[in-house]
Amino acid sequence: MSKEDLAAQMASLILKYEQSGQNRKDFAQAHGMSESKLDYWRAKLSKEAGDQGPDYLVIRLPSGVEIQIPM
């Protein structure tokens, strides 16, 4: 998996976390990751978004299908 693919996957997961209403521990456990990894990616992606802005638009359908459109 390329760095870009991993970053896109983690961005999608972070978005799900932020919309889930779950606490960090429960969300991280449910997705097989540590709380520190979740925190790392939240900070990394937040910093990158502040520096560059988003490089893709995510459309999430009620069925769970996600569409990512490069910007």
Residue, then its C-alpha position, 0 to 999 in steps of 0.5 A: m500500500s502506498k503512503e497516499d493510499l494509507a493516508a486516504q484510508m486513515a482520513s476516511l477512518i478519522l472522519k468516521y471516528e469524528q462522526s461516530g460519537q464514540n470515545r477514542k478507546d472504543f472506536a480504536q478497539a473496534h477498528g483494531m488500532s491503538e488509541s495512540k495510532l488514532d491520535y497520531w493520524r488525527a494530528k497528522l491529517s489535521k496539520e496537513a489539512g491546515d497546511q494544504g487544504p483537502d486534496y479530495l472530496v469524500i461523499r458518503l452514501p447512506s448505504g455506506v458506499e464512499i466516493q472520493i473525488p480528487m481535487 
